[in-house]
Amino acid sequence: MKLCNGCNRPVDYSVCTVVSTNRISPRFQKCSKSIPLCMTCLDAFVAGGDVQIAESLRESIRPAFTALVQHVETSFKSQQVR
C-alpha cells in the first residue's frame, strides 16, 4: 500500500504536473513523477499551500522541466542544421 508523502497515511490521490510548451509547434510536454497524498494532506495543500507538500511538488517538477527545456533546445538546434 502506498503511503501519503505528507503524513504516511494510506494514499487517496496521486498528484502530478504536466509541463507543456506554448507558442511552439509541435507542442512538447513532460509529466512530473506523481506525489502520493491522502485526502487530508491534499485538502490542506489546496487550502493553504502546505509547505512540505509544495516542496515535494516543486522537486517533482524540476526534472520534468529540465528534460523539456533540453528537448526543446535539441529540437531547435536540429532544425537550424537543416
Secondary structure as UniProt FT lines:
FT   TURN            5..7
FT   STRAND          13..15
FT   STRAND          18..20
FT   STRAND          29..31
FT   STRAND          35..37
FT   HELIX           39..48
FT   HELIX           51..81
//
